[in-house]
């Protein structure tokens, strides 16, 4: 397995872990992604360990998961 696949797998687990935290908000998850995950991915790009296309794919994975999480949290609130 390559670095891109490893990152997607680990970041996916991190998103899952965020969702297990009681009372976490979408904004808190977004903050974590913006301030820790994105710079982390960027460092791999800067080092040349990820190609530009691989980096884009990892960023897109994050964006899609964030959209899913936002919708899921909005749906939860609507049910209350």
Secondary structure as a PSIPRED ss2 file (coil, helix, strand):
# PSIPRED VFORMAT (PSIPRED V4.0)

   1 X C   1.000  0.000  0.000
   2 X C   1.000  0.000  0.000
   3 X H   0.000  1.000  0.000
   4 X H   0.000  1.000  0.000
   5 X H   0.000  1.000  0.000
   6 X H   0.000  1.000  0.000
   7 X H   0.000  1.000  0.000
   8 X H   0.000  1.000  0.000
   9 X H   0.000  1.000  0.000
  10 X H   0.000  1.000  0.000
  11 X H   0.000  1.000  0.000
  12 X H   0.000  1.000  0.000
  13 X H   0.000  1.000  0.000
  14 X H   0.000  1.000  0.000
  15 X H   0.000  1.000  0.000
  16 X H   0.000  1.000  0.000
  17 X H   0.000  1.000  0.000
  18 X H   0.000  1.000  0.000
  19 X H   0.000  1.000  0.000
  20 X H   0.000  1.000  0.000
  21 X C   1.000  0.000  0.000
  22 X C   1.000  0.000  0.000
  23 X C   1.000  0.000  0.000
  24 X C   1.000  0.000  0.000
  25 X C   1.000  0.000  0.000
  26 X H   0.000  1.000  0.000
  27 X H   0.000  1.000  0.000
  28 X H   0.000  1.000  0.000
  29 X H   0.000  1.000  0.000
  30 X H   0.000  1.000  0.000
  31 X H   0.000  1.000  0.000
  32 X H   0.000  1.000  0.000
  33 X H   0.000  1.000  0.000
  34 X H   0.000  1.000  0.000
  35 X H   0.000  1.000  0.000
  36 X H   0.000  1.000  0.000
  37 X H   0.000  1.000  0.000
  38 X H   0.000  1.000  0.000
  39 X H   0.000  1.000  0.000
  40 X H   0.000  1.000  0.000
  41 X H   0.000  1.000  0.000
  42 X H   0.000  1.000  0.000
  43 X H   0.000  1.000  0.000
  44 X H   0.000  1.000  0.000
  45 X H   0.000  1.000  0.000
  46 X H   0.000  1.000  0.000
  47 X H   0.000  1.000  0.000
  48 X C   1.000  0.000  0.000
  49 X C   1.000  0.000  0.000
  50 X C   1.000  0.000  0.000
  51 X C   1.000  0.000  0.000
  52 X H   0.000  1.000  0.000
  53 X H   0.000  1.000  0.000
  54 X H   0.000  1.000  0.000
  55 X H   0.000  1.000  0.000
  56 X H   0.000  1.000  0.000
  57 X H   0.000  1.000  0.000
  58 X H   0.000  1.000  0.000
  59 X H   0.000  1.000  0.000
  60 X H   0.000  1.000  0.000
  61 X H   0.000  1.000  0.000
  62 X H   0.000  1.000  0.000
  63 X H   0.000  1.000  0.000
  64 X H   0.000  1.000  0.000
  65 X H   0.000  1.000  0.000
  66 X H   0.000  1.000  0.000
  67 X H   0.000  1.000  0.000
  68 X H   0.000  1.000  0.000
  69 X H   0.000  1.000  0.000
  70 X H   0.000  1.000  0.000
  71 X H   0.000  1.000  0.000
  72 X H   0.000  1.000  0.000
  73 X H   0.000  1.000  0.000
  74 X H   0.000  1.000  0.000
  75 X H   0.000  1.000  0.000
  76 X H   0.000  1.000  0.000
  77 X H   0.000  1.000  0.000
  78 X H   0.000  1.000  0.000
  79 X H   0.000  1.000  0.000
  80 X C   1.000  0.000  0.000
